Amino acid sequence: MRYPFIARIAAVAAFATVASAAAAQSFPSKQITFIVPFAAGSATDQLARALGQAVSAETKQPVVVENKPGASGFIAAQAAAKAAPDGHTVLISTNTTHAANEHLFKKLPYDPVKDFAPITLLGTGGQIMVVNPKLPATTVKEFIEFARKQPGKLTFGSGSSSSRIAGELFQQMADVKLVHVPYRSNPLAITDLLGGQTTMAFATMPTVLPYVRDGRLRALAVIGPERAPALPNVPTVAEAALPGFEANNWIGLFGPAGLPADVIDKL
C-alpha cells in the first residue's frame, strides 16, 4: 500500500530536480539587480559596479546596481530577502548586515541566516584610520594623547557597522572617549570629515584612498595584521600604538532564501 505514495514522492523529487536544472539553464533570462546597502562611492558599491560590468558582458543581460543605504543595511537586506528566489535580484553586502548587526541591535527586521542563501565570498579588506589634516595629530599616539586631553570632545563618523565597531574598539583599547556620529553610508561620513565637521573616521581603502593621496585627508594607520601595499609607509594601528588591534571586513554575495542550488552554482 505504501508503494504508490513512495512513487509520488519520487516523482515530485524528480520534477524538482528537472525544474531546478531548467531554471539554471534559463538563468539569467532578464536584467540582474545587485542591491547594495551603501551609497555610491563606497567600497561595496565600487566592487558591485565592477562586477556588474563583467557579469553583463558574460551573460549578455543588463546588470543594475541599486543602492539602498541607511538603517545600517536594514533597508537593503529586507529588499533582497523579499525578492523572488530566481537569481535575478541578489545582495552584495558585508559583515555589517550579516555578522555585526545582530550584536549591535536588540532586534533585526530580517534573519541574516534563515532569510538568505549565501552564494560566495567576494573579498576581504581592511580599513584606514583617517583624520582631517588640520588636526594637530600626525600619528596614532599623538591622536590618543590629543583625545585624552579633551574627553568627549572629539568625534568619529561611521556609515557602516564595520566602521562603528572599529571606532568603539579603538576607544576601549586606547582608553579615550569619542562621540560617535552615525551616517547612512561611509562616503557621507567622509564628506563631513573633509569639511571639518568630524574629527576622525575608520573607512575602507577604496572610499578614502583618493583623498589620502591628494592630501585632503591624513592616514594615521591601517587596520589589519600588516601594512597595505597601497600605503606602504602607513603603519598598522597595532604597530603604531595598540598591539592586537584589528577590525577587518568582508564582502559577500547573497540571494534570497529558496534560491535553487543550480542557480547558486551558476552565480
C-alpha atoms as an extended CHARMM CRD file, in Angstrom:
* protein
*
       267  EXT
         1         1  MET       CA              0.0000000000        0.0000000000        0.0000000000  PROA      1               0.0000000000
         2         2  ARG       CA              2.9380000000        2.3050000000        0.5490000000  PROA      2               0.0000000000
         3         3  TYR       CA              4.4110000000        1.9820000000       -2.8900000000  PROA      3               0.0000000000
         4         4  PRO       CA              2.1000000000        4.4700000000       -4.7070000000  PROA      4               0.0000000000
         5         5  PHE       CA              2.9000000000        7.0860000000       -2.0610000000  PROA      5               0.0000000000
         6         6  ILE       CA              6.6350000000        6.4740000000       -2.4080000000  PROA      6               0.0000000000
         7         7  ALA       CA              6.2960000000        6.6520000000       -6.1730000000  PROA      7               0.0000000000
         8         8  ARG       CA              4.5770000000       10.0290000000       -5.8860000000  PROA      8               0.0000000000
         9         9  ILE       CA              7.3600000000       11.3200000000       -3.6060000000  PROA      9               0.0000000000
        10        10  ALA       CA              9.9580000000       10.1160000000       -6.1010000000  PROA      10              0.0000000000
        11        11  ALA       CA              8.0840000000       11.7980000000       -8.9360000000  PROA      11              0.0000000000
        12        12  VAL       CA              7.9270000000       15.0930000000       -7.0560000000  PROA      12              0.0000000000
        13        13  ALA       CA             11.6550000000       14.8870000000       -6.2610000000  PROA      13              0.0000000000
        14        14  ALA       CA             12.4650000000       14.1520000000       -9.8940000000  PROA      14              0.0000000000
        15        15  PHE       CA             10.2900000000       17.0420000000      -11.0430000000  PROA      15              0.0000000000
        16        16  ALA       CA             12.0190000000       19.3930000000       -8.5930000000  PROA      16              0.0000000000
        17        17  THR       CA             15.4240000000       18.3140000000       -9.8870000000  PROA      17              0.0000000000
        18        18  VAL       CA             14.3950000000       18.8620000000      -13.5100000000  PROA      18              0.0000000000
        19        19  ALA       CA             12.8120000000       22.2200000000      -12.6440000000  PROA      19              0.0000000000
        20        20  SER       CA             15.9580000000       23.3340000000      -10.8360000000  PROA      20              0.0000000000
        21        21  ALA       CA             18.1380000000       22.3360000000      -13.7850000000  PROA      21              0.0000000000
        22        22  ALA       CA             15.7910000000       24.1440000000      -16.1620000000  PROA      22              0.0000000000
        23        23  ALA       CA             15.9230000000       27.2680000000      -14.0250000000  PROA      23              0.0000000000
        24        24  ALA       CA             19.7100000000       27.2470000000      -14.0930000000  PROA      24              0.0000000000
        25        25  GLN       CA             19.7810000000       26.7220000000      -17.8780000000  PROA      25              0.0000000000
        26        26  SER       CA             17.4580000000       29.6730000000      -18.4770000000  PROA      26              0.0000000000
        27        27  PHE       CA             19.1850000000       31.9200000000      -15.9620000000  PROA      27              0.0000000000
        28        28  PRO       CA             19.6550000000       34.7650000000      -16.4900000000  PROA      28              0.0000000000
        29        29  SER       CA             16.6770000000       35.4950000000      -18.6970000000  PROA      29              0.0000000000
        30        30  LYS       CA             16.3480000000       39.2090000000      -17.8540000000  PROA      30              0.0000000000
        31        31  GLN       CA             18.0060000000       42.0970000000      -16.0550000000  PROA      31              0.0000000000
        32        32  ILE       CA             20.0400000000       41.2580000000      -12.9500000000  PROA      32              0.0000000000
        33        33  THR       CA             19.8750000000       43.6290000000       -9.9920000000  PROA      33              0.0000000000
        34        34  PHE       CA             22.6590000000       43.9840000000       -7.4480000000  PROA      34              0.0000000000
        35        35  ILE       CA             21.2730000000       45.5080000000       -4.2500000000  PROA      35              0.0000000000
        36        36  VAL       CA             23.9310000000       47.3720000000       -2.2600000000  PROA      36              0.0000000000
        37        37  PRO       CA             23.2790000000       48.6060000000        1.3000000000  PROA      37              0.0000000000
        38        38  PHE       CA             25.6700000000       51.5530000000        0.9890000000  PROA      38              0.0000000000
        39        39  ALA       CA             25.8440000000       54.7520000000       -1.0300000000  PROA      39              0.0000000000
        40        40  ALA       CA             27.5910000000       55.2810000000       -4.3580000000  PROA      40              0.0000000000
        41        41  GLY       CA             31.3330000000       55.5890000000       -3.8920000000  PROA      41              0.0000000000
        42        42  SER       CA             31.5600000000       53.0900000000       -1.0490000000  PROA      42              0.0000000000
        43        43  ALA       CA             33.8900000000       50.1130000000       -1.3950000000  PROA      43              0.0000000000
        44        44  THR       CA             30.9120000000       47.7550000000       -1.7320000000  PROA      44              0.0000000000
        45        45  ASP       CA             29.3670000000       49.9510000000       -4.4140000000  PROA      45              0.0000000000
        46        46  GLN       CA             32.6020000000       50.1580000000       -6.3890000000  PROA      46              0.0000000000
        47        47  LEU       CA             33.0170000000       46.3820000000       -6.3170000000  PROA      47              0.0000000000
        48        48  ALA       CA             29.3680000000       45.8530000000       -7.3070000000  PROA      48              0.0000000000
        49        49  ARG       CA             29.7270000000       48.1230000000      -10.3380000000  PROA      49              0.0000000000
        50        50  ALA       CA             32.9290000000       46.4500000000      -11.4850000000  PROA      50              0.0000000000
        51        51  LEU       CA             31.3210000000       43.0190000000      -11.1070000000  PROA      51              0.0000000000
        52        52  GLY       CA             28.1880000000       44.2470000000      -12.8490000000  PROA      52              0.0000000000
        53        53  GLN       CA             30.1380000000       45.1560000000      -15.9720000000  PROA      53              0.0000000000
        54        54  ALA       CA             31.8280000000       41.7570000000      -16.0500000000  PROA      54              0.0000000000
        55        55  VAL       CA             28.6190000000       39.8100000000      -15.4080000000  PROA      55              0.0000000000
        56        56  SER       CA             26.7490000000       41.7790000000      -18.0590000000  PROA      56              0.0000000000
        57        57  ALA       CA             29.4780000000       41.0930000000      -20.6110000000  PROA      57              0.0000000000
        58        58  GLU       CA             29.3760000000       37.3730000000      -19.8670000000  PROA      58              0.0000000000
        59        59  THR       CA             25.6180000000       36.8740000000      -19.6340000000  PROA      59              0.0000000000
        60        60  LYS       CA             24.5450000000       39.4460000000      -22.2970000000  PROA      60              0.0000000000
        61        61  GLN       CA             21.9800000000       40.7350000000      -19.8020000000  PROA      61              0.0000000000
        62        62  PRO       CA             21.9480000000       44.2110000000      -18.2340000000  PROA      62              0.0000000000
        63        63  VAL       CA             23.0860000000       44.4950000000      -14.6130000000  PROA      63              0.0000000000
        64        64  VAL       CA             21.7730000000       47.3270000000      -12.4690000000  PROA      64              0.0000000000
        65        65  VAL       CA             23.3020000000       48.3770000000       -9.1560000000  PROA      65              0.0000000000
        66        66  GLU       CA             20.5660000000       49.5460000000       -6.8070000000  PROA      66              0.0000000000
        67        67  ASN       CA             21.8910000000       51.4810000000       -3.8240000000  PROA      67              0.0000000000
        68        68  LYS       CA             19.7100000000       51.2950000000       -0.7200000000  PROA      68              0.0000000000
        69        69  PRO       CA             21.7590000000       52.9670000000        2.0260000000  PROA      69              0.0000000000
        70        70  GLY       CA             20.5890000000       53.6960000000        5.5300000000  PROA      70              0.0000000000
        71        71  ALA       CA             19.4890000000       51.9660000000        8.7310000000  PROA      71              0.0000000000
        72        72  SER       CA             22.7610000000       50.0300000000        8.9570000000  PROA      72              0.0000000000
        73        73  GLY       CA             21.8180000000       47.9570000000        5.9140000000  PROA      73              0.0000000000
        74        74  PHE       CA             18.3120000000       47.0420000000        7.1230000000  PROA      74              0.0000000000
        75        75  ILE       CA             16.5980000000       48.5320000000        4.0520000000  PROA      75              0.0000000000
        76        76  ALA       CA             18.7450000000       46.6910000000        1.5280000000  PROA      76              0.0000000000
        77        77  ALA       CA             18.7240000000       43.4030000000        3.4060000000  PROA      77              0.0000000000
        78        78  GLN       CA             14.9360000000       43.3840000000        3.6830000000  PROA      78              0.0000000000
        79        79  ALA       CA             14.5200000000       44.1990000000       -0.0010000000  PROA      79              0.0000000000
        80        80  ALA       CA             16.8460000000       41.3830000000       -1.0360000000  PROA      80              0.0000000000
        81        81  ALA       CA             15.2350000000       38.8810000000        1.3390000000  PROA      81              0.0000000000
        82        82  LYS       CA             11.8140000000       39.5790000000       -0.1540000000  PROA      82              0.0000000000
        83        83  ALA       CA             12.9690000000       39.3100000000       -3.7830000000  PROA      83              0.0000000000
        84        84  ALA       CA             11.9090000000       36.4150000000       -5.9940000000  PROA      84              0.0000000000
        85        85  PRO       CA             14.3200000000       33.4930000000       -5.4650000000  PROA      85              0.0000000000
        86        86  ASP       CA             15.2910000000       33.2090000000       -9.1250000000  PROA      86              0.0000000000
        87        87  GLY       CA             18.7730000000       34.7680000000       -9.0450000000  PROA      87              0.0000000000
        88        88  HSD       CA             17.8290000000       37.9820000000      -10.8320000000  PROA      88              0.0000000000
        89        89  THR       CA             17.9820000000       40.0220000000       -7.6240000000  PROA      89              0.0000000000
        90        90  VAL       CA             20.8930000000       39.4770000000       -5.2630000000  PROA      90              0.0000000000
        91        91  LEU       CA             22.5250000000       41.3270000000       -2.3890000000  PROA      91              0.0000000000
        92        92  ILE       CA             26.1450000000       42.4180000000       -2.3820000000  PROA      92              0.0000000000
        93        93  SER       CA             26.7640000000       43.1450000000        1.2690000000  PROA      93              0.0000000000
        94        94  THR       CA             29.2570000000       42.9470000000        4.1000000000  PROA      94              0.0000000000
        95        95  ASN       CA             29.6830000000       41.7670000000        7.6540000000  PROA      95              0.0000000000
        96        96  THR       CA             27.5970000000       44.8320000000        8.5700000000  PROA      96              0.0000000000
        97        97  THR       CA             24.3080000000       43.1620000000        7.6200000000  PROA      97              0.0000000000
        98        98  HSD       CA             25.2900000000       39.5420000000        8.1490000000  PROA      98              0.0000000000
        99        99  ALA       CA             27.5440000000       39.4870000000       11.2110000000  PROA      99              0.0000000000
       100       100  ALA       CA             27.7500000000       42.7630000000       13.1220000000  PROA      100             0.0000000000
       101       101  ASN       CA             24.1550000000       43.9690000000       13.2050000000  PROA      101             0.0000000000
       102       102  GLU       CA             22.8350000000       41.1200000000       15.3210000000  PROA      102             0.0000000000
       103       103  HSD       CA             25.3230000000       42.1520000000       18.0270000000  PROA      103             0.0000000000
       104       104  LEU       CA             24.5750000000       45.8840000000       17.7620000000  PROA      104             0.0000000000
       105       105  PHE       CA             20.7680000000       45.8250000000       17.7210000000  PROA      105             0.0000000000
       106       106  LYS       CA             18.3180000000       44.1220000000       20.0570000000  PROA      106             0.0000000000
       107       107  LYS       CA             16.1010000000       43.0560000000       17.1500000000  PROA      107             0.0000000000
       108       108  LEU       CA             16.5960000000       42.8190000000       13.3950000000  PROA      108             0.0000000000
       109       109  PRO       CA             13.8070000000       43.0670000000       10.7940000000  PROA      109             0.0000000000
       110       110  TYR       CA             15.4510000000       40.1750000000        8.9350000000  PROA      110             0.0000000000
       111       111  ASP       CA             17.2650000000       36.9580000000        9.7960000000  PROA      111             0.0000000000
       112       112  PRO       CA             20.8090000000       37.0310000000        8.3640000000  PROA      112             0.0000000000
       113       113  VAL       CA             20.8490000000       33.2160000000        8.1660000000  PROA      113             0.0000000000
       114       114  LYS       CA             17.3010000000       31.9840000000        7.5030000000  PROA      114             0.0000000000
       115       115  ASP       CA             16.2980000000       34.7300000000        5.0430000000  PROA      115             0.0000000000
       116       116  PHE       CA             19.2740000000       34.3230000000        2.6960000000  PROA      116             0.0000000000
       117       117  ALA       CA             21.0940000000       31.8400000000        0.5050000000  PROA      117             0.0000000000
       118       118  PRO       CA             24.8400000000       32.5120000000        0.7200000000  PROA      118             0.0000000000
       119       119  ILE       CA             26.4470000000       32.3920000000       -2.7220000000  PROA      119             0.0000000000
       120       120  THR       CA             30.1120000000       33.3570000000       -2.4620000000  PROA      120             0.0000000000
       121       121  LEU       CA             32.7000000000       35.4620000000       -0.7010000000  PROA      121             0.0000000000
       122       122  LEU       CA             33.7580000000       38.3670000000       -2.9170000000  PROA      122             0.0000000000
       123       123  GLY       CA             36.6330000000       39.7900000000       -0.9460000000  PROA      123             0.0000000000
       124       124  THR       CA             38.1640000000       40.8080000000        2.3520000000  PROA      124             0.0000000000
       125       125  GLY       CA             39.8910000000       44.0000000000        3.3320000000  PROA      125             0.0000000000
       126       126  GLY       CA             40.9140000000       46.4280000000        5.9970000000  PROA      126             0.0000000000
       127       127  GLN       CA             40.1510000000       49.9980000000        6.8440000000  PROA      127             0.0000000000
       128       128  ILE       CA             42.1490000000       53.1730000000        7.2630000000  PROA      128             0.0000000000
       129       129  MET       CA             42.1360000000       55.4960000000       10.2470000000  PROA      129             0.0000000000
       130       130  VAL       CA             41.9100000000       58.9700000000        8.7130000000  PROA      130             0.0000000000
       131       131  VAL       CA             41.6960000000       62.4880000000       10.1130000000  PROA      131             0.0000000000
       132       132  ASN       CA             41.3250000000       65.9660000000        8.7030000000  PROA      132             0.0000000000
       133       133  PRO       CA             44.8610000000       67.2900000000        8.0050000000  PROA      133             0.0000000000
       134       134  LYS       CA             44.1250000000       70.3960000000       10.1010000000  PROA      134             0.0000000000
       135       135  LEU       CA             44.1740000000       68.2030000000       13.1910000000  PROA      135             0.0000000000
       136       136  PRO       CA             47.4970000000       68.5930000000       15.0530000000  PROA      136             0.0000000000
       137       137  ALA       CA             47.9110000000       64.8190000000       15.4970000000  PROA      137             0.0000000000
       138       138  THR       CA             50.1110000000       63.1890000000       12.8640000000  PROA      138             0.0000000000
       139       139  THR       CA             50.3870000000       59.7230000000       14.4590000000  PROA      139             0.0000000000
       140       140  VAL       CA             48.0630000000       57.3790000000       16.3250000000  PROA      140             0.0000000000
       141       141  LYS       CA             49.8910000000       58.0320000000       19.5890000000  PROA      141             0.0000000000
       142       142  GLU       CA             49.5250000000       61.7880000000       19.1180000000  PROA      142             0.0000000000
       143       143  PHE       CA             45.8250000000       61.3450000000       18.3820000000  PROA      143             0.0000000000
       144       144  ILE       CA             45.3580000000       59.3110000000       21.5640000000  PROA      144             0.0000000000
       145       145  GLU       CA             47.1480000000       61.9400000000       23.6400000000  PROA      145             0.0000000000
       146       146  PHE       CA             45.1050000000       64.7050000000       21.9910000000  PROA      146             0.0000000000
       147       147  ALA       CA             41.8550000000       62.8310000000       22.6860000000  PROA      147             0.0000000000
       148       148  ARG       CA             42.7170000000       62.0920000000       26.3180000000  PROA      148             0.0000000000
       149       149  LYS       CA             43.1630000000       65.7980000000       26.9890000000  PROA      149             0.0000000000
       150       150  GLN       CA             39.5970000000       66.5310000000       25.8840000000  PROA      150             0.0000000000
       151       151  PRO       CA             37.3490000000       63.5350000000       26.6220000000  PROA      151             0.0000000000
       152       152  GLY       CA             34.0130000000       63.5870000000       24.8240000000  PROA      152             0.0000000000
       153       153  LYS       CA             35.0280000000       66.5000000000       22.6000000000  PROA      153             0.0000000000
       154       154  LEU       CA             36.3810000000       64.6980000000       19.5170000000  PROA      154             0.0000000000
       155       155  THR       CA             34.0930000000       62.8360000000       17.1130000000  PROA      155             0.0000000000
       156       156  PHE       CA             34.3020000000       59.8530000000       14.8180000000  PROA      156             0.0000000000
       157       157  GLY       CA             31.8780000000       59.2720000000       11.9710000000  PROA      157             0.0000000000
       158       158  SER       CA             30.7650000000       55.9050000000       10.6560000000  PROA      158             0.0000000000
       159       159  GLY       CA             28.4500000000       54.7740000000        7.9000000000  PROA      159             0.0000000000
       160       160  SER       CA             28.6850000000       51.0390000000        8.4730000000  PROA      160             0.0000000000
       161       161  SER       CA             28.8320000000       48.6410000000       11.3700000000  PROA      161             0.0000000000
       162       162  SER       CA             32.4220000000       47.7850000000       10.4290000000  PROA      162             0.0000000000
       163       163  SER       CA             33.4430000000       51.4150000000       10.8590000000  PROA      163             0.0000000000
       164       164  ARG       CA             31.3900000000       51.7480000000       14.0340000000  PROA      164             0.0000000000
       165       165  ILE       CA             32.9360000000       48.6580000000       15.6180000000  PROA      165             0.0000000000
       166       166  ALA       CA             36.4430000000       49.8460000000       14.7040000000  PROA      166             0.0000000000
       167       167  GLY       CA             35.7460000000       53.1620000000       16.4080000000  PROA      167             0.0000000000
       168       168  GLU       CA             34.3200000000       51.5430000000       19.5290000000  PROA      168             0.0000000000
       169       169  LEU       CA             37.1990000000       49.0720000000       19.7360000000  PROA      169             0.0000000000
       170       170  PHE       CA             39.6620000000       51.9350000000       19.3480000000  PROA      170             0.0000000000
       171       171  GLN       CA             38.0690000000       53.7980000000       22.2580000000  PROA      171             0.0000000000
       172       172  GLN       CA             38.2680000000       50.7500000000       24.5100000000  PROA      172             0.0000000000
       173       173  MET       CA             41.8520000000       49.8440000000       23.7000000000  PROA      173             0.0000000000
       174       174  ALA       CA             43.1580000000       53.4320000000       23.6610000000  PROA      174             0.0000000000
       175       175  ASP       CA             41.1840000000       54.4370000000       26.7620000000  PROA      175             0.0000000000
       176       176  VAL       CA             39.7220000000       57.5340000000       25.1060000000  PROA      176             0.0000000000
       177       177  LYS       CA             36.1970000000       58.9020000000       24.9220000000  PROA      177             0.0000000000
       178       178  LEU       CA             34.9630000000       59.9720000000       21.4830000000  PROA      178             0.0000000000
       179       179  VAL       CA             31.4960000000       60.9380000000       20.2870000000  PROA      179             0.0000000000
       180       180  HSD       CA             30.0470000000       58.6640000000       17.6070000000  PROA      180             0.0000000000
       181       181  VAL       CA             28.2970000000       60.3680000000       14.6800000000  PROA      181             0.0000000000
       182       182  PRO       CA             26.2340000000       57.9060000000       12.5760000000  PROA      182             0.0000000000
       183       183  TYR       CA             25.7690000000       58.2770000000        8.8040000000  PROA      183             0.0000000000
       184       184  ARG       CA             23.7560000000       56.4090000000        6.1790000000  PROA      184             0.0000000000
       185       185  SER       CA             26.9720000000       55.3810000000        4.4360000000  PROA      185             0.0000000000
       186       186  ASN       CA             30.7150000000       55.9560000000        4.7240000000  PROA      186             0.0000000000
       187       187  PRO       CA             31.0300000000       58.3510000000        1.7430000000  PROA      187             0.0000000000
       188       188  LEU       CA             28.6860000000       60.6940000000        3.6060000000  PROA      188             0.0000000000
       189       189  ALA       CA             30.8130000000       60.3930000000        6.7430000000  PROA      189             0.0000000000
       190       190  ILE       CA             33.9330000000       61.1940000000        4.7510000000  PROA      190             0.0000000000
       191       191  THR       CA             32.2880000000       64.2730000000        3.2240000000  PROA      191             0.0000000000
       192       192  ASP       CA             31.8280000000       65.7390000000        6.7090000000  PROA      192             0.0000000000
       193       193  LEU       CA             35.3560000000       64.7260000000        7.7040000000  PROA      193             0.0000000000
       194       194  LEU       CA             36.7000000000       66.5880000000        4.6800000000  PROA      194             0.0000000000
       195       195  GLY       CA             34.6990000000       69.6240000000        5.7380000000  PROA      195             0.0000000000
       196       196  GLY       CA             35.9730000000       69.5030000000        9.3060000000  PROA      196             0.0000000000
       197       197  GLN       CA             32.5900000000       68.6660000000       10.8450000000  PROA      197             0.0000000000
       198       198  THR       CA             34.0290000000       65.4860000000       12.4010000000  PROA      198             0.0000000000
       199       199  THR       CA             37.4640000000       64.5800000000       13.7200000000  PROA      199             0.0000000000
       200       200  MET       CA             38.2390000000       61.0480000000       12.6370000000  PROA      200             0.0000000000
       201       201  ALA       CA             36.8670000000       58.0470000000       10.7880000000  PROA      201             0.0000000000
       202       202  PHE       CA             37.6570000000       54.4470000000       10.0010000000  PROA      202             0.0000000000
       203       203  ALA       CA             36.7400000000       53.6800000000        6.3850000000  PROA      203             0.0000000000
       204       204  THR       CA             37.5850000000       51.1910000000        3.6630000000  PROA      204             0.0000000000
       205       205  MET       CA             40.5290000000       51.9420000000        1.4260000000  PROA      205             0.0000000000
       206       206  PRO       CA             38.6070000000       52.4710000000       -1.8550000000  PROA      206             0.0000000000
       207       207  THR       CA             36.4730000000       55.0840000000       -0.1010000000  PROA      207             0.0000000000
       208       208  VAL       CA             39.2890000000       57.2280000000        1.2820000000  PROA      208             0.0000000000
       209       209  LEU       CA             42.4760000000       56.3970000000       -0.6350000000  PROA      209             0.0000000000
       210       210  PRO       CA             41.9680000000       59.1430000000       -3.2910000000  PROA      210             0.0000000000
       211       211  TYR       CA             41.6460000000       61.7720000000       -0.5400000000  PROA      211             0.0000000000
       212       212  VAL       CA             44.7390000000       60.4750000000        1.2500000000  PROA      212             0.0000000000
       213       213  ARG       CA             46.7750000000       60.5970000000       -1.9320000000  PROA      213             0.0000000000
       214       214  ASP       CA             45.7930000000       64.1850000000       -2.7620000000  PROA      214             0.0000000000
       215       215  GLY       CA             46.3670000000       65.3770000000        0.8110000000  PROA      215             0.0000000000
       216       216  ARG       CA             42.7800000000       66.1800000000        1.7340000000  PROA      216             0.0000000000
       217       217  LEU       CA             42.8610000000       63.5020000000        4.4480000000  PROA      217             0.0000000000
       218       218  ARG       CA             45.6930000000       62.2470000000        6.6200000000  PROA      218             0.0000000000
       219       219  ALA       CA             46.0770000000       58.5000000000        7.0890000000  PROA      219             0.0000000000
       220       220  LEU       CA             47.2930000000       57.7420000000       10.6030000000  PROA      220             0.0000000000
       221       221  ALA       CA             47.1920000000       53.9640000000       10.3100000000  PROA      221             0.0000000000
       222       222  VAL       CA             45.6420000000       50.9870000000        8.5820000000  PROA      222             0.0000000000
       223       223  ILE       CA             43.6840000000       48.2470000000       10.2970000000  PROA      223             0.0000000000
       224       224  GLY       CA             44.9450000000       44.7610000000        9.7110000000  PROA      224             0.0000000000
       225       225  PRO       CA             47.7420000000       42.3460000000       10.5180000000  PROA      225             0.0000000000
       226       226  GLU       CA             50.1280000000       44.0440000000        8.0880000000  PROA      226             0.0000000000
       227       227  ARG       CA             50.6210000000       47.2560000000        6.1430000000  PROA      227             0.0000000000
       228       228  ALA       CA             48.6550000000       47.8760000000        2.9800000000  PROA      228             0.0000000000
       229       229  PRO       CA             50.5810000000       47.6680000000       -0.3210000000  PROA      229             0.0000000000
       230       230  ALA       CA             48.8690000000       50.8690000000       -1.4860000000  PROA      230             0.0000000000
       231       231  LEU       CA             50.1740000000       52.7340000000        1.6030000000  PROA      231             0.0000000000
       232       232  PRO       CA             53.4730000000       51.0560000000        2.4970000000  PROA      232             0.0000000000
       233       233  ASN       CA             54.6390000000       53.9610000000        4.6840000000  PROA      233             0.0000000000
       234       234  VAL       CA             51.5000000000       53.9760000000        6.8340000000  PROA      234             0.0000000000
       235       235  PRO       CA             51.7850000000       51.6970000000        9.8890000000  PROA      235             0.0000000000
       236       236  THR       CA             49.0640000000       49.4520000000       11.2430000000  PROA      236             0.0000000000
       237       237  VAL       CA             47.2140000000       50.6020000000       14.3510000000  PROA      237             0.0000000000
       238       238  ALA       CA             48.7280000000       47.6210000000       16.1500000000  PROA      238             0.0000000000
       239       239  GLU       CA             52.3290000000       48.5650000000       15.4080000000  PROA      239             0.0000000000
       240       240  ALA       CA             51.7220000000       52.2980000000       15.8330000000  PROA      240             0.0000000000
       241       241  ALA       CA             50.1590000000       52.2430000000       19.2730000000  PROA      241             0.0000000000
       242       242  LEU       CA             47.7450000000       49.4340000000       20.1280000000  PROA      242             0.0000000000
       243       243  PRO       CA             49.1360000000       45.8730000000       19.8380000000  PROA      243             0.0000000000
       244       244  GLY       CA             46.4230000000       43.4010000000       18.8940000000  PROA      244             0.0000000000
       245       245  PHE       CA             44.1120000000       45.9820000000       17.3410000000  PROA      245             0.0000000000
       246       246  GLU       CA             42.3880000000       44.5900000000       14.2550000000  PROA      246             0.0000000000
       247       247  ALA       CA             38.9380000000       45.0780000000       12.7260000000  PROA      247             0.0000000000
       248       248  ASN       CA             38.6990000000       43.8370000000        9.1660000000  PROA      248             0.0000000000
       249       249  ASN       CA             35.6810000000       43.4700000000        6.9020000000  PROA      249             0.0000000000
       250       250  TRP       CA             34.4300000000       41.1820000000        4.1600000000  PROA      250             0.0000000000
       251       251  ILE       CA             32.0720000000       41.4700000000        1.1860000000  PROA      251             0.0000000000
       252       252  GLY       CA             29.8200000000       38.6270000000        0.0820000000  PROA      252             0.0000000000
       253       253  LEU       CA             27.0750000000       37.7670000000       -2.3900000000  PROA      253             0.0000000000
       254       254  PHE       CA             23.6890000000       36.6000000000       -1.0940000000  PROA      254             0.0000000000
       255       255  GLY       CA             20.4090000000       35.5790000000       -2.6710000000  PROA      255             0.0000000000
       256       256  PRO       CA             17.0080000000       35.2570000000       -1.0230000000  PROA      256             0.0000000000
       257       257  ALA       CA             16.2240000000       32.0120000000        0.7870000000  PROA      257             0.0000000000
       258       258  GLY       CA             14.9590000000       29.3190000000       -1.5440000000  PROA      258             0.0000000000
       259       259  LEU       CA             17.3500000000       30.1390000000       -4.3700000000  PROA      259             0.0000000000
       260       260  PRO       CA             17.8390000000       26.8920000000       -6.3710000000  PROA      260             0.0000000000
       261       261  ALA       CA             21.2120000000       25.2250000000       -5.8790000000  PROA      261             0.0000000000
       262       262  ASP       CA             21.9290000000       25.1930000000       -9.6130000000  PROA      262             0.0000000000
       263       263  VAL       CA             21.3430000000       28.9450000000       -9.8480000000  PROA      263             0.0000000000
       264       264  ILE       CA             23.6250000000       29.4620000000       -6.8640000000  PROA      264             0.0000000000
       265       265  ASP       CA             26.3200000000       27.4270000000       -8.6140000000  PROA      265             0.0000000000
       266       266  LYS       CA             25.9130000000       29.4360000000      -11.8030000000  PROA      266             0.0000000000
       267       267  LEU       CA             26.1220000000       32.7290000000       -9.9180000000  PROA      267             0.0000000000
